[in-house]
Amino acid sequence: MKEMLANNMGSLKELFRETPSMEHLLQIVATYHGMEQTERGIGFAEAFIMQIEGEKDRLVQTSMVLEMVDENEEALSYLDEAEIKFPDDAQVKNHRGMLLNKLTEFEKALTIYEGLLEISPTSLESLSGKLIALTGLERHGDVLKLYKTSIAITPSNPQDWHFKGVIDGILKDYFEAEKGDSITEGQADKLSQSFNSIDHIIDGLGPEVRNFYMMGNFAGKEIYHEILENKD
């Protein structure tokens, strides 16, 4: 496994040189982490992040790197600093909520997302974070309400389709698991049909949108099953 990761490192770094982005940087950090060279990966990321002009972006992206290698408490400390310096910034708050969800501090995360949604009620990013918190808290009635809210929102850009995918990925497996328990068989069948219809819509929007949606869908399923594992 480590040998395979080492062989992939060269191509990852070449891709990063051609298109320096946070997505590619995190892939490199994750690969170093898998090779048990975590500090080397963090050092590689820091060299890039230091060149970013905006302090807020430096703090948020440093937090993302630390989260990638499961140094979650330290990652949270960078978001604490960012929130002190940029108290009204939605990006900082969304990242903080996401990390709190990962730490299973669902009540704290829910408070953050509800505040964000008061300001931007159609934010699919904040809705996806709120859904994770509600699912972790087993607030089944509120999960159904959020689903009804989400289907009335049309993503305005390809990136928003990622968060739409996260929401649908969580809910597909959630509704299947809860069928006959917190939701009826009839409700589950109707919900299944609505998810099937989105596939036809996605097919007509081009490969970029489909990729964002499908990646989000996969992430949502993983998140839901992690919540279930943490309960066991």
Salt bridges, closest charged atoms under 4 A:
GLU14 OE1 - ARG17 NH2 2.99
GLU36 OE1 - LYS2 NZ 3.00
GLU55 OE2 - LYS85 NZ 2.42
GLU67 OE2 - LYS102 NZ 3.90
ASP70 OD1 - LYS102 NZ 3.54
ASP80 OD1 - ARG96 NH1 2.26
GLU81 OE2 - LYS85 NZ 2.99
GLU83 OE2 - LYS93 NZ 3.02
GLU83 OE1 - ARG96 NE 3.28
ASP89 OD1 - LYS56 NZ 3.16
GLU105 OE1 - LYS108 NZ 3.13
GLU138 OE2 - LYS231 NZ 3.46
ASP142 OD2 - ARG139 NH2 2.87
ASP168 OD1 - LYS164 NZ 3.64
ASP173 OD1 - LYS221 NZ 2.83
ASP173 OD2 - HIS225 NE2 2.76
GLU176 OE2 - LYS179 NZ 3.35
ASP203 OD1 - ARG210 NH1 2.87
